[in-house]
Amino acid sequence: MSTEKDTCQKSGTSVIFQKEITQCRECPHCRIAPDPDPDDWFNDEKALCKEAGNKLIEGMLRPYERVLIPDWCPLKTNKQK
């Protein structure tokens, strides 16, 4: 489980937004891209981490599959590793 913190600045006030992330698809740094397979009729997907330089998280995914958070996730805290 990963936690992301965003800070928004508006009119001199700041807001800290915390969201618990249980899979990569919920993360704003996760990019889902097509991952075509010429031997398969189904349109597979791959999950990439923008925070880690578009590193591949997992490939050959179906749209309904969960993308587990990898051990190398840059948003994991030391406590969670």
PDB file of N, CA, C and O in Angstrom:
ATOM      1  N   MET A   1       0.837  -1.160   0.000  1.00  0.00           N
ATOM      2  CA  MET A   1       0.000   0.000   0.000  1.00  0.00           C
ATOM      3  C   MET A   1       0.892   1.236   0.000  1.00  0.00           C
ATOM      4  O   MET A   1       1.863   1.315   0.753  1.00  0.00           O
ATOM      5  N   SER A   2       0.555   2.194  -0.847  1.00  0.00           N
ATOM      6  CA  SER A   2       1.331   3.405  -1.005  1.00  0.00           C
ATOM      7  C   SER A   2       0.453   4.592  -0.656  1.00  0.00           C
ATOM      8  O   SER A   2      -0.766   4.531  -0.818  1.00  0.00           O
ATOM      9  N   THR A   3       1.050   5.655  -0.188  1.00  0.00           N
ATOM     10  CA  THR A   3       0.302   6.874   0.099  1.00  0.00           C
ATOM     11  C   THR A   3       0.956   8.013  -0.637  1.00  0.00           C
ATOM     12  O   THR A   3       2.173   8.192  -0.582  1.00  0.00           O
ATOM     13  N   GLU A   4       0.143   8.781  -1.324  1.00  0.00           N
ATOM     14  CA  GLU A   4       0.653   9.933  -2.058  1.00  0.00           C
ATOM     15  C   GLU A   4       0.134  11.197  -1.397  1.00  0.00           C
ATOM     16  O   GLU A   4      -1.012  11.252  -0.951  1.00  0.00           O
ATOM     17  N   LYS A   5       0.981  12.209  -1.337  1.00  0.00           N
ATOM     18  CA  LYS A   5       0.577  13.488  -0.769  1.00  0.00           C
ATOM     19  C   LYS A   5       0.722  14.554  -1.845  1.00  0.00           C
ATOM     20  O   LYS A   5       1.782  14.679  -2.460  1.00  0.00           O
ATOM     21  N   ASP A   6      -0.334  15.321  -2.074  1.00  0.00           N
ATOM     22  CA  ASP A   6      -0.297  16.434  -3.006  1.00  0.00           C
ATOM     23  C   ASP A   6      -0.541  17.710  -2.225  1.00  0.00           C
ATOM     24  O   ASP A   6      -1.359  17.734  -1.305  1.00  0.00           O
ATOM     25  N   THR A   7       0.156  18.755  -2.582  1.00  0.00           N
ATOM     26  CA  THR A   7      -0.056  20.059  -1.958  1.00  0.00           C
ATOM     27  C   THR A   7      -0.546  21.014  -3.030  1.00  0.00           C
ATOM     28  O   THR A   7       0.071  21.133  -4.088  1.00  0.00           O
ATOM     29  N   CYS A   8      -1.637  21.685  -2.767  1.00  0.00           N
ATOM     30  CA  CYS A   8      -2.215  22.633  -3.710  1.00  0.00           C
ATOM     31  C   CYS A   8      -2.108  24.033  -3.113  1.00  0.00           C
ATOM     32  O   CYS A   8      -2.437  24.241  -1.945  1.00  0.00           O
ATOM     33  N   GLN A   9      -1.652  24.982  -3.909  1.00  0.00           N
ATOM     34  CA  GLN A   9      -1.546  26.372  -3.471  1.00  0.00           C
ATOM     35  C   GLN A   9      -2.685  27.157  -4.116  1.00  0.00           C
ATOM     36  O   GLN A   9      -2.843  27.136  -5.336  1.00  0.00           O
ATOM     37  N   LYS A  10      -3.479  27.852  -3.296  1.00  0.00           N
ATOM     38  CA  LYS A  10      -4.556  28.672  -3.830  1.00  0.00           C
ATOM     39  C   LYS A  10      -4.825  29.808  -2.856  1.00  0.00           C
ATOM     40  O   LYS A  10      -5.161  29.571  -1.696  1.00  0.00           O
ATOM     41  N   SER A  11      -4.680  31.017  -3.316  1.00  0.00           N
ATOM     42  CA  SER A  11      -4.958  32.215  -2.529  1.00  0.00           C
ATOM     43  C   SER A  11      -4.226  32.215  -1.192  1.00  0.00           C
ATOM     44  O   SER A  11      -4.793  32.622  -0.178  1.00  0.00           O
ATOM     45  N   GLY A  12      -2.985  31.768  -1.177  1.00  0.00           N
ATOM     46  CA  GLY A  12      -2.195  31.796   0.044  1.00  0.00           C
ATOM     47  C   GLY A  12      -2.497  30.669   1.017  1.00  0.00           C
ATOM     48  O   GLY A  12      -1.919  30.632   2.104  1.00  0.00           O
ATOM     49  N   THR A  13      -3.368  29.767   0.667  1.00  0.00           N
ATOM     50  CA  THR A  13      -3.654  28.630   1.542  1.00  0.00           C
ATOM     51  C   THR A  13      -3.083  27.375   0.901  1.00  0.00           C
ATOM     52  O   THR A  13      -2.948  27.299  -0.320  1.00  0.00           O
ATOM     53  N   SER A  14      -2.758  26.412   1.711  1.00  0.00           N
ATOM     54  CA  SER A  14      -2.294  25.146   1.159  1.00  0.00           C
ATOM     55  C   SER A  14      -3.157  24.023   1.711  1.00  0.00           C
ATOM     56  O   SER A  14      -3.609  24.061   2.855  1.00  0.00           O
ATOM     57  N   VAL A  15      -3.366  23.046   0.885  1.00  0.00           N
ATOM     58  CA  VAL A  15      -4.192  21.901   1.234  1.00  0.00           C
ATOM     59  C   VAL A  15      -3.354  20.654   1.001  1.00  0.00           C
ATOM     60  O   VAL A  15      -2.726  20.513  -0.049  1.00  0.00           O
ATOM     61  N   ILE A  16      -3.340  19.763   1.960  1.00  0.00           N
ATOM     62  CA  ILE A  16      -2.637  18.492   1.796  1.00  0.00           C
ATOM     63  C   ILE A  16      -3.686  17.427   1.544  1.00  0.00           C
ATOM     64  O   ILE A  16      -4.600  17.228   2.343  1.00  0.00           O
ATOM     65  N   PHE A  17      -3.537  16.751   0.424  1.00  0.00           N
ATOM     66  CA  PHE A  17      -4.472  15.722   0.011  1.00  0.00           C
ATOM     67  C   PHE A  17      -3.769  14.380   0.136  1.00  0.00           C
ATOM     68  O   PHE A  17      -2.721  14.169  -0.475  1.00  0.00           O
ATOM     69  N   GLN A  18      -4.329  13.481   0.912  1.00  0.00           N
ATOM     70  CA  GLN A  18      -3.759  12.146   1.058  1.00  0.00           C
ATOM     71  C   GLN A  18      -4.732  11.125   0.492  1.00  0.00           C
ATOM     72  O   GLN A  18      -5.937  11.180   0.736  1.00  0.00           O
ATOM     73  N   LYS A  19      -4.178  10.198  -0.267  1.00  0.00           N
ATOM     74  CA  LYS A  19      -4.988   9.151  -0.873  1.00  0.00           C
ATOM     75  C   LYS A  19      -4.270   7.830  -0.685  1.00  0.00           C
ATOM     76  O   LYS A  19      -3.081   7.716  -0.984  1.00  0.00           O
ATOM     77  N   GLU A  20      -4.975   6.850  -0.200  1.00  0.00           N
ATOM     78  CA  GLU A  20      -4.395   5.521  -0.064  1.00  0.00           C
ATOM     79  C   GLU A  20      -4.489   4.809  -1.406  1.00  0.00           C
ATOM     80  O   GLU A  20      -5.571   4.708  -1.984  1.00  0.00           O
ATOM     81  N   ILE A  21      -3.373   4.323  -1.895  1.00  0.00           N
ATOM     82  CA  ILE A  21      -3.318   3.648  -3.178  1.00  0.00           C
ATOM     83  C   ILE A  21      -3.095   2.163  -2.928  1.00  0.00           C
ATOM     84  O   ILE A  21      -2.102   1.770  -2.315  1.00  0.00           O
ATOM     85  N   THR A  22      -4.028   1.340  -3.408  1.00  0.00           N
ATOM     86  CA  THR A  22      -3.925  -0.097  -3.186  1.00  0.00           C
ATOM     87  C   THR A  22      -3.484  -0.853  -4.429  1.00  0.00           C
ATOM     88  O   THR A  22      -3.122  -2.027  -4.339  1.00  0.00           O
ATOM     89  N   GLN A  23      -3.507  -0.201  -5.587  1.00  0.00           N
ATOM     90  CA  GLN A  23      -3.006  -0.787  -6.826  1.00  0.00           C
ATOM     91  C   GLN A  23      -2.562   0.350  -7.745  1.00  0.00           C
ATOM     92  O   GLN A  23      -3.008   1.487  -7.598  1.00  0.00           O
ATOM     93  N   CYS A  24      -1.695   0.037  -8.676  1.00  0.00           N
ATOM     94  CA  CYS A  24      -1.105   1.083  -9.532  1.00  0.00           C
ATOM     95  C   CYS A  24      -2.123   1.822 -10.383  1.00  0.00           C
ATOM     96  O   CYS A  24      -1.921   3.001 -10.675  1.00  0.00           O
ATOM     97  N   ARG A  25      -3.198   1.184 -10.788  1.00  0.00           N
ATOM     98  CA  ARG A  25      -4.208   1.861 -11.619  1.00  0.00           C
ATOM     99  C   ARG A  25      -4.807   3.076 -10.913  1.00  0.00           C
ATOM    100  O   ARG A  25      -5.307   3.981 -11.581  1.00  0.00           O
ATOM    101  N   GLU A  26      -4.771   3.120  -9.587  1.00  0.00           N
ATOM    102  CA  GLU A  26      -5.318   4.245  -8.821  1.00  0.00           C
ATOM    103  C   GLU A  26      -4.339   5.409  -8.720  1.00  0.00           C
ATOM    104  O   GLU A  26      -4.726   6.506  -8.317  1.00  0.00           O
ATOM    105  N   CYS A  27      -3.098   5.190  -9.072  1.00  0.00           N
ATOM    106  CA  CYS A  27      -2.048   6.191  -8.902  1.00  0.00           C
ATOM    107  C   CYS A  27      -2.030   7.163 -10.085  1.00  0.00           C
ATOM    108  O   CYS A  27      -2.127   6.732 -11.234  1.00  0.00           O
ATOM    109  N   PRO A  28      -1.906   8.467  -9.820  1.00  0.00           N
ATOM    110  CA  PRO A  28      -1.837   9.429 -10.924  1.00  0.00           C
ATOM    111  C   PRO A  28      -0.538   9.329 -11.727  1.00  0.00           C
ATOM    112  O   PRO A  28      -0.450   9.903 -12.812  1.00  0.00           O
ATOM    113  N   HIS A  29       0.458   8.623 -11.226  1.00  0.00           N
ATOM    114  CA  HIS A  29       1.723   8.453 -11.940  1.00  0.00           C
ATOM    115  C   HIS A  29       1.724   7.205 -12.829  1.00  0.00           C
ATOM    116  O   HIS A  29       2.690   6.957 -13.549  1.00  0.00           O
ATOM    117  N   CYS A  30       0.655   6.431 -12.778  1.00  0.00           N
ATOM    118  CA  CYS A  30       0.542   5.221 -13.595  1.00  0.00           C
ATOM    119  C   CYS A  30      -0.056   5.596 -14.949  1.00  0.00           C
ATOM    120  O   CYS A  30      -1.086   6.265 -15.027  1.00  0.00           O
ATOM    121  N   ARG A  31       0.609   5.155 -16.006  1.00  0.00           N
ATOM    122  CA  ARG A  31       0.096   5.388 -17.363  1.00  0.00           C
ATOM    123  C   ARG A  31      -0.206   4.031 -17.986  1.00  0.00           C
ATOM    124  O   ARG A  31       0.657   3.156 -18.064  1.00  0.00           O
ATOM    125  N   ILE A  32      -1.451   3.879 -18.427  1.00  0.00           N
ATOM    126  CA  ILE A  32      -1.863   2.650 -19.090  1.00  0.00           C
ATOM    127  C   ILE A  32      -1.755   2.885 -20.597  1.00  0.00           C
ATOM    128  O   ILE A  32      -2.325   3.838 -21.128  1.00  0.00           O
ATOM    129  N   ALA A  33      -1.021   2.008 -21.275  1.00  0.00           N
ATOM    130  CA  ALA A  33      -0.788   2.148 -22.716  1.00  0.00           C
ATOM    131  C   ALA A  33      -1.136   0.829 -23.405  1.00  0.00           C
ATOM    132  O   ALA A  33      -1.105  -0.229 -22.775  1.00  0.00           O
ATOM    133  N   PRO A  34      -1.467   0.890 -24.696  1.00  0.00           N
ATOM    134  CA  PRO A  34      -1.747  -0.345 -25.435  1.00  0.00           C
ATOM    135  C   PRO A  34      -0.502  -1.246 -25.485  1.00  0.00           C
ATOM    136  O   PRO A  34       0.626  -0.761 -25.579  1.00  0.00           O
ATOM    137  N   ASP A  35      -0.727  -2.539 -25.422  1.00  0.00           N
ATOM    138  CA  ASP A  35       0.353  -3.527 -25.497  1.00  0.00           C
ATOM    139  C   ASP A  35      -0.103  -4.639 -26.445  1.00  0.00           C
ATOM    140  O   ASP A  35      -0.413  -5.746 -26.006  1.00  0.00           O
ATOM    141  N   PRO A  36      -0.143  -4.339 -27.753  1.00  0.00           N
ATOM    142  CA  PRO A  36      -0.725  -5.297 -28.702  1.00  0.00           C
ATOM    143  C   PRO A  36       0.071  -6.588 -28.813  1.00  0.00           C
ATOM    144  O   PRO A  36       1.298  -6.600 -28.718  1.00  0.00           O
ATOM    145  N   ASP A  37      -0.657  -7.657 -29.014  1.00  0.00           N
ATOM    146  CA  ASP A  37      -0.075  -8.980 -29.225  1.00  0.00           C
ATOM    147  C   ASP A  37      -0.588  -9.482 -30.573  1.00  0.00           C
ATOM    148  O   ASP A  37      -1.794  -9.670 -30.729  1.00  0.00           O
ATOM    149  N   PRO A  38       0.290  -9.705 -31.546  1.00  0.00           N
ATOM    150  CA  PRO A  38      -0.179 -10.113 -32.881  1.00  0.00           C
ATOM    151  C   PRO A  38      -0.867 -11.471 -32.904  1.00  0.00           C
ATOM    152  O   PRO A  38      -1.601 -11.771 -33.846  1.00  0.00           O
ATOM    153  N   ASP A  39      -0.644 -12.295 -31.887  1.00  0.00           N
ATOM    154  CA  ASP A  39      -1.258 -13.625 -31.854  1.00  0.00           C
ATOM    155  C   ASP A  39      -2.541 -13.667 -31.030  1.00  0.00           C
ATOM    156  O   ASP A  39      -3.112 -14.739 -30.832  1.00  0.00           O
ATOM    157  N   ASP A  40      -2.998 -12.515 -30.549  1.00  0.00           N
ATOM    158  CA  ASP A  40      -4.164 -12.456 -29.662  1.00  0.00           C
ATOM    159  C   ASP A  40      -5.130 -11.423 -30.203  1.00  0.00           C
ATOM    160  O   ASP A  40      -4.700 -10.350 -30.625  1.00  0.00           O
ATOM    161  N   TRP A  41      -6.402 -11.706 -30.205  1.00  0.00           N
ATOM    162  CA  TRP A  41      -7.395 -10.764 -30.709  1.00  0.00           C
ATOM    163  C   TRP A  41      -7.740  -9.694 -29.684  1.00  0.00           C
ATOM    164  O   TRP A  41      -8.278  -8.644 -30.034  1.00  0.00           O
ATOM    165  N   PHE A  42      -7.430  -9.960 -28.414  1.00  0.00           N
ATOM    166  CA  PHE A  42      -7.796  -9.031 -27.341  1.00  0.00           C
ATOM    167  C   PHE A  42      -6.772  -7.906 -27.246  1.00  0.00           C
ATOM    168  O   PHE A  42      -5.578  -8.142 -27.428  1.00  0.00           O
ATOM    169  N   ASN A  43      -7.216  -6.706 -26.968  1.00  0.00           N
ATOM    170  CA  ASN A  43      -6.320  -5.554 -26.833  1.00  0.00           C
ATOM    171  C   ASN A  43      -5.735  -5.516 -25.424  1.00  0.00           C
ATOM    172  O   ASN A  43      -6.380  -5.042 -24.490  1.00  0.00           O
ATOM    173  N   ASP A  44      -4.522  -6.014 -25.281  1.00  0.00           N
ATOM    174  CA  ASP A  44      -3.852  -6.000 -23.985  1.00  0.00           C
ATOM    175  C   ASP A  44      -3.337  -4.600 -23.669  1.00  0.00           C
ATOM    176  O   ASP A  44      -3.244  -3.739 -24.544  1.00  0.00           O
ATOM    177  N   GLU A  45      -3.007  -4.397 -22.402  1.00  0.00           N
ATOM    178  CA  GLU A  45      -2.473  -3.115 -21.935  1.00  0.00           C
ATOM    179  C   GLU A  45      -1.186  -3.359 -21.165  1.00  0.00           C
ATOM    180  O   GLU A  45      -0.911  -4.475 -20.724  1.00  0.00           O
ATOM    181  N   LYS A  46      -0.397  -2.291 -21.009  1.00  0.00           N
ATOM    182  CA  LYS A  46       0.773  -2.344 -20.137  1.00  0.00           C
ATOM    183  C   LYS A  46       0.694  -1.140 -19.213  1.00  0.00           C
ATOM    184  O   LYS A  46       0.171  -0.089 -19.583  1.00  0.00           O
ATOM    185  N   ALA A  47       1.215  -1.309 -18.016  1.00  0.00           N
ATOM    186  CA  ALA A  47       1.224  -0.236 -17.019  1.00  0.00           C
ATOM    187  C   ALA A  47       2.649   0.289 -16.894  1.00  0.00           C
ATOM    188  O   ALA A  47       3.594  -0.479 -16.709  1.00  0.00           O
ATOM    189  N   LEU A  48       2.790   1.613 -16.997  1.00  0.00           N
ATOM    190  CA  LEU A  48       4.085   2.269 -16.900  1.00  0.00           C
ATOM    191  C   LEU A  48       4.054   3.276 -15.759  1.00  0.00           C
ATOM    192  O   LEU A  48       3.019   3.888 -15.494  1.00  0.00           O
ATOM    193  N   CYS A  49       5.189   3.450 -15.083  1.00  0.00           N
ATOM    194  CA  CYS A  49       5.295   4.410 -13.985  1.00  0.00           C
ATOM    195  C   CYS A  49       5.998   5.671 -14.491  1.00  0.00           C
ATOM    196  O   CYS A  49       7.188   5.641 -14.805  1.00  0.00           O
ATOM    197  N   LYS A  50       5.254   6.782 -14.568  1.00  0.00           N
ATOM    198  CA  LYS A  50       5.828   8.052 -15.017  1.00  0.00           C
ATOM    199  C   LYS A  50       6.828   8.590 -14.000  1.00  0.00           C
ATOM    200  O   LYS A  50       7.806   9.231 -14.384  1.00  0.00           O
ATOM    201  N   GLU A  51       6.604   8.344 -12.723  1.00  0.00           N
ATOM    202  CA  GLU A  51       7.481   8.824 -11.654  1.00  0.00           C
ATOM    203  C   GLU A  51       8.855   8.156 -11.718  1.00  0.00           C
ATOM    204  O   GLU A  51       9.850   8.727 -11.274  1.00  0.00           O
ATOM    205  N   ALA A  52       8.902   6.936 -12.278  1.00  0.00           N
ATOM    206  CA  ALA A  52      10.163   6.193 -12.389  1.00  0.00           C
ATOM    207  C   ALA A  52      10.684   6.208 -13.827  1.00  0.00           C
ATOM    208  O   ALA A  52      11.383   5.283 -14.239  1.00  0.00           O
ATOM    209  N   GLY A  53      10.351   7.246 -14.590  1.00  0.00           N
ATOM    210  CA  GLY A  53      10.857   7.372 -15.953  1.00  0.00           C
ATOM    211  C   GLY A  53      10.206   6.413 -16.940  1.00  0.00           C
ATOM    212  O   GLY A  53      10.882   5.857 -17.806  1.00  0.00           O
ATOM    213  N   ASN A  54       8.896   6.216 -16.814  1.00  0.00           N
ATOM    214  CA  ASN A  54       8.125   5.304 -17.672  1.00  0.00           C
ATOM    215  C   ASN A  54       8.617   3.857 -17.594  1.00  0.00           C
ATOM    216  O   ASN A  54       8.620   3.131 -18.589  1.00  0.00           O
ATOM    217  N   LYS A  55       9.028   3.462 -16.402  1.00  0.00           N
ATOM    218  CA  LYS A  55       9.462   2.081 -16.167  1.00  0.00           C
ATOM    219  C   LYS A  55       8.244   1.158 -16.255  1.00  0.00           C
ATOM    220  O   LYS A  55       7.168   1.486 -15.755  1.00  0.00           O
ATOM    221  N   LEU A  56       8.428   0.005 -16.894  1.00  0.00           N
ATOM    222  CA  LEU A  56       7.347  -0.959 -17.038  1.00  0.00           C
ATOM    223  C   LEU A  56       7.011  -1.579 -15.681  1.00  0.00           C
ATOM    224  O   LEU A  56       7.877  -2.132 -15.003  1.00  0.00           O
ATOM    225  N   ILE A  57       5.750  -1.476 -15.306  1.00  0.00           N
ATOM    226  CA  ILE A  57       5.282  -2.097 -14.067  1.00  0.00           C
ATOM    227  C   ILE A  57       4.860  -3.526 -14.381  1.00  0.00           C
ATOM    228  O   ILE A  57       5.288  -4.478 -13.728  1.00  0.00           O
ATOM    229  N   GLU A  58       4.007  -3.653 -15.400  1.00  0.00           N
ATOM    230  CA  GLU A  58       3.524  -4.969 -15.806  1.00  0.00           C
ATOM    231  C   GLU A  58       2.987  -4.866 -17.227  1.00  0.00           C
ATOM    232  O   GLU A  58       2.425  -3.840 -17.611  1.00  0.00           O
ATOM    233  N   GLY A  59       3.159  -5.917 -17.998  1.00  0.00           N
ATOM    234  CA  GLY A  59       2.680  -5.948 -19.372  1.00  0.00           C
ATOM    235  C   GLY A  59       1.665  -7.051 -19.574  1.00  0.00           C
ATOM    236  O   GLY A  59       1.402  -7.844 -18.670  1.00  0.00           O
ATOM    237  N   MET A  60       1.094  -7.098 -20.771  1.00  0.00           N
ATOM    238  CA  MET A  60       0.111  -8.115 -21.163  1.00  0.00           C
ATOM    239  C   MET A  60      -1.059  -8.181 -20.175  1.00  0.00           C
ATOM    240  O   MET A  60      -1.442  -9.260 -19.723  1.00  0.00           O
ATOM    241  N   LEU A  61      -1.609  -7.034 -19.855  1.00  0.00           N
ATOM    242  CA  LEU A  61      -2.718  -6.940 -18.902  1.00  0.00           C
ATOM    243  C   LEU A  61      -4.054  -6.858 -19.628  1.00  0.00           C
ATOM    244  O   LEU A  61      -4.136  -6.317 -20.731  1.00  0.00           O
ATOM    245  N   ARG A  62      -5.075  -7.382 -19.024  1.00  0.00           N
ATOM    246  CA  ARG A  62      -6.442  -7.154 -19.457  1.00  0.00           C
ATOM    247  C   ARG A  62      -6.942  -5.914 -18.717  1.00  0.00           C
ATOM    248  O   ARG A  62      -6.460  -5.628 -17.620  1.00  0.00           O
ATOM    249  N   PRO A  63      -7.893  -5.171 -19.285  1.00  0.00           N
ATOM    250  CA  PRO A  63      -8.363  -3.936 -18.632  1.00  0.00           C
ATOM    251  C   PRO A  63      -8.950  -4.148 -17.232  1.00  0.00           C
ATOM    252  O   PRO A  63      -8.963  -3.215 -16.430  1.00  0.00           O
ATOM    253  N   TYR A  64      -9.424  -5.330 -16.930  1.00  0.00           N
ATOM    254  CA  TYR A  64     -10.046  -5.598 -15.638  1.00  0.00           C
ATOM    255  C   TYR A  64      -9.051  -6.104 -14.587  1.00  0.00           C
ATOM    256  O   TYR A  64      -9.432  -6.280 -13.429  1.00  0.00           O
ATOM    257  N   GLU A  65      -7.802  -6.339 -14.954  1.00  0.00           N
ATOM    258  CA  GLU A  65      -6.823  -6.892 -14.015  1.00  0.00           C
ATOM    259  C   GLU A  65      -6.234  -5.819 -13.103  1.00  0.00           C
ATOM    260  O   GLU A  65      -5.991  -4.687 -13.519  1.00  0.00           O
ATOM    261  N   ARG A  66      -6.014  -6.203 -11.861  1.00  0.00           N
ATOM    262  CA  ARG A  66      -5.355  -5.313 -10.902  1.00  0.00           C
ATOM    263  C   ARG A  66      -3.869  -5.248 -11.217  1.00  0.00           C
ATOM    264  O   ARG A  66      -3.264  -6.232 -11.643  1.00  0.00           O
ATOM    265  N   VAL A  67      -3.292  -4.072 -11.002  1.00  0.00           N
ATOM    266  CA  VAL A  67      -1.852  -3.906 -11.185  1.00  0.00           C
ATOM    267  C   VAL A  67      -1.252  -3.739  -9.791  1.00  0.00           C
ATOM    268  O   VAL A  67      -1.383  -2.682  -9.173  1.00  0.00           O
ATOM    269  N   LEU A  68      -0.598  -4.784  -9.305  1.00  0.00           N
ATOM    270  CA  LEU A  68      -0.035  -4.744  -7.963  1.00  0.00           C
ATOM    271  C   LEU A  68       1.107  -3.747  -7.883  1.00  0.00           C
ATOM    272  O   LEU A  68       1.831  -3.544  -8.858  1.00  0.00           O
ATOM    273  N   ILE A  69       1.268  -3.130  -6.733  1.00  0.00           N
ATOM    274  CA  ILE A  69       2.326  -2.149  -6.516  1.00  0.00           C
ATOM    275  C   ILE A  69       3.662  -2.890  -6.397  1.00  0.00           C
ATOM    276  O   ILE A  69       3.811  -3.756  -5.534  1.00  0.00           O
ATOM    277  N   PRO A  70       4.636  -2.557  -7.256  1.00  0.00           N
ATOM    278  CA  PRO A  70       5.919  -3.264  -7.201  1.00  0.00           C
ATOM    279  C   PRO A  70       6.770  -2.822  -6.013  1.00  0.00           C
ATOM    280  O   PRO A  70       6.530  -1.766  -5.429  1.00  0.00           O
ATOM    281  N   ASP A  71       7.749  -3.624  -5.665  1.00  0.00           N
ATOM    282  CA  ASP A  71       8.643  -3.296  -4.549  1.00  0.00           C
ATOM    283  C   ASP A  71       9.434  -2.021  -4.803  1.00  0.00           C
ATOM    284  O   ASP A  71       9.792  -1.327  -3.852  1.00  0.00           O
ATOM    285  N   TRP A  72       9.714  -1.696  -6.054  1.00  0.00           N
ATOM    286  CA  TRP A  72      10.533  -0.533  -6.394  1.00  0.00           C
ATOM    287  C   TRP A  72       9.720   0.771  -6.511  1.00  0.00           C
ATOM    288  O   TRP A  72      10.272   1.797  -6.909  1.00  0.00           O
ATOM    289  N   CYS A  73       8.457   0.750  -6.181  1.00  0.00           N
ATOM    290  CA  CYS A  73       7.582   1.936  -6.314  1.00  0.00           C
ATOM    291  C   CYS A  73       8.198   3.141  -5.605  1.00  0.00           C
ATOM    292  O   CYS A  73       8.528   3.049  -4.422  1.00  0.00           O
ATOM    293  N   PRO A  74       8.363   4.296  -6.317  1.00  0.00           N
ATOM    294  CA  PRO A  74       8.963   5.467  -5.711  1.00  0.00           C
ATOM    295  C   PRO A  74       8.086   6.141  -4.656  1.00  0.00           C
ATOM    296  O   PRO A  74       8.578   6.984  -3.906  1.00  0.00           O
ATOM    297  N   LEU A  75       6.800   5.793  -4.580  1.00  0.00           N
ATOM    298  CA  LEU A  75       5.921   6.403  -3.583  1.00  0.00           C
ATOM    299  C   LEU A  75       5.864   5.628  -2.268  1.00  0.00           C
ATOM    300  O   LEU A  75       5.312   6.115  -1.281  1.00  0.00           O
ATOM    301  N   LYS A  76       6.434   4.422  -2.254  1.00  0.00           N
ATOM    302  CA  LYS A  76       6.443   3.659  -1.009  1.00  0.00           C
ATOM    303  C   LYS A  76       7.365   4.315  -0.002  1.00  0.00           C
ATOM    304  O   LYS A  76       8.447   4.789  -0.348  1.00  0.00           O
ATOM    305  N   THR A  77       6.935   4.337   1.224  1.00  0.00           N
ATOM    306  CA  THR A  77       7.790   4.884   2.280  1.00  0.00           C
ATOM    307  C   THR A  77       8.697   3.784   2.793  1.00  0.00           C
ATOM    308  O   THR A  77       8.447   2.603   2.552  1.00  0.00           O
ATOM    309  N   ASN A  78       9.744   4.166   3.497  1.00  0.00           N
ATOM    310  CA  ASN A  78      10.671   3.169   4.040  1.00  0.00           C
ATOM    311  C   ASN A  78       9.987   2.191   4.961  1.00  0.00           C
ATOM    312  O   ASN A  78      10.381   1.028   5.043  1.00  0.00           O
ATOM    313  N   LYS A  79       8.963   2.652   5.656  1.00  0.00           N
ATOM    314  CA  LYS A  79       8.235   1.810   6.595  1.00  0.00           C
ATOM    315  C   LYS A  79       7.511   0.676   5.859  1.00  0.00           C
ATOM    316  O   LYS A  79       7.376  -0.425   6.392  1.00  0.00           O
ATOM    317  N   GLN A  80       7.040   0.953   4.613  1.00  0.00           N
ATOM    318  CA  GLN A  80       6.267  -0.020   3.870  1.00  0.00           C
ATOM    319  C   GLN A  80       7.122  -0.998   3.091  1.00  0.00           C
ATOM    320  O   GLN A  80       6.600  -2.015   2.633  1.00  0.00           O
ATOM    321  N   LYS A  81       8.398  -0.746   2.918  1.00  0.00           N
ATOM    322  CA  LYS A  81       9.273  -1.620   2.112  1.00  0.00           C
ATOM    323  C   LYS A  81       9.629  -2.881   2.837  1.00  0.00           C
ATOM    324  O   LYS A  81      10.354  -3.718   2.301  1.00  0.00           O
TER     325      LYS A  81
END
